[in-house]
Amino acid sequence: MVAVFGSIDFATGGIVNATVMDGSVAGISADSGSYLTGFVDSVDQSMGLAVVSGVTVDYNALLSSGYLPSVGDQVSVTGRAYRDIGLLVADPQMRLELR
């Protein structure tokens, strides 16, 4: 896990003036919230999993909103990252944002 600090260029969706560092050095763990933005690479609707820019996301908690991700969608999601199992579990209090 890494921590990225910088500013978001809303025109491109990229991060500018970024600093990237090891997440553990930055004090980030599975107990803290994670934010992911990227493109949906694949979806397994039977398991409630999507791969977003290479990261597996469990979106089951978001199903009540009626949104199902599709390959190619650009999304932003918050949740908890569990490095040991390679999974980001979406926070049920947050929405998956389409861009």
C-alpha positions in Angstrom: 0.0 0.0 0.0 1.2 3.5 -0.8 0.2 7.0 0.2 0.0 9.6 -2.4 -0.1 13.3 -1.5 -0.7 16.0 -4.0 -3.4 18.1 -5.7 -6.0 16.8 -8.1 -6.2 18.3 -11.6 -10.0 18.2 -12.2 -9.6 18.7 -15.9 -7.6 15.5 -16.3 -8.4 13.6 -13.2 -4.7 13.2 -12.5 -2.7 14.0 -9.4 -0.1 16.9 -9.8 2.8 17.7 -7.6 2.5 14.2 -6.1 4.6 12.6 -3.5 4.4 8.8 -3.2 5.6 7.0 -0.1 5.2 3.6 1.6 1.8 3.5 3.4 3.3 2.1 6.6 5.8 5.0 6.7 2.9 7.4 6.3 1.1 5.7 9.2 -1.7 4.2 7.0 -3.2 0.8 7.9 -6.4 -1.1 7.3 -7.9 0.7 10.3 -7.9 3.9 8.4 -10.0 4.8 5.4 -8.8 4.4 1.8 -9.8 6.2 -1.3 -9.5 4.7 -4.8 -10.3 6.3 -8.1 -9.8 4.6 -11.5 -11.3 2.6 -14.2 -13.3 -0.6 -13.8 -11.2 -3.4 -15.4 -13.6 -6.3 -14.7 -16.7 -7.2 -12.7 -17.9 -10.4 -11.0 -21.5 -9.7 -10.3 -22.1 -13.2 -8.7 -19.4 -12.3 -6.0 -20.0 -8.5 -5.8 -16.4 -7.8 -6.8 -14.9 -5.4 -9.3 -11.3 -4.7 -10.2 -10.7 -1.0 -10.4 -7.3 -0.1 -11.8 -5.9 -3.4 -10.7 -7.4 -3.3 -7.1 -10.1 -5.8 -6.2 -13.1 -3.9 -4.6 -15.9 -5.7 -2.7 -18.9 -3.5 -3.6 -21.6 -5.6 -2.0 -22.4 -2.9 0.6 -23.2 -0.5 -2.3 -25.8 -2.7 -4.0 -28.7 -1.1 -2.1 -28.0 2.1 -4.1 -28.9 0.2 -7.3 -25.6 0.8 -9.0 -23.8 -2.0 -10.7 -20.3 -1.2 -12.0 -19.6 -1.8 -15.7 -16.2 -2.4 -17.4 -14.8 0.9 -18.5 -16.6 3.1 -15.9 -14.4 5.6 -14.1 -15.3 5.5 -10.4 -14.2 6.7 -7.0 -14.8 4.7 -3.9 -13.9 4.9 -0.2 -13.6 1.9 2.1 -11.1 -0.2 4.0 -8.1 -1.7 2.4 -7.0 -5.1 3.7 -3.5 -5.8 2.3 -3.3 -9.3 3.6 -6.1 -10.4 1.4 -5.6 -7.8 -1.4 -9.1 -6.3 -1.1 -10.7 -2.9 -0.7 -14.1 -3.3 1.0 -16.4 -0.4 0.0 -17.8 1.7 2.8 -21.6 1.2 2.9 -22.0 4.9 4.0 -20.4 6.2 0.9 -21.5 6.1 -2.7 -19.6 4.9 -5.7 -19.1 8.0 -7.8 -19.2 7.7 -11.6 -17.0 10.1 -13.5 
